[in-house]
Amino acid sequence: MTTWIYPVVVHWTWGYGWLAGGNDYSINDTGFMDFAGSGIVHMCGGVGALVGAAVVGPRSGRFDGEESFDPHSLPLIVLGTFILWFGWYG
């Protein structure tokens, strides 16, 4: 993926490709607006993860019984929630 797909998508948007904008080979005058490259990076990673999950498929036998949905450790769940909250707002 990092050898073939990512460089092609990056060239389309950052390297004066058809999504880059301007008057040459573009879909509109504004083009693709990307803040610090996060759109391209996360789009490629998300599509790669989606394709990988579709190829691998669901886990067989993981959620067969009702007891498998019970939380394992409620204090760790609360601690993880606070760590995520602190990281998001901190």
Salt bridges, closest charged atoms under 4 A:
none
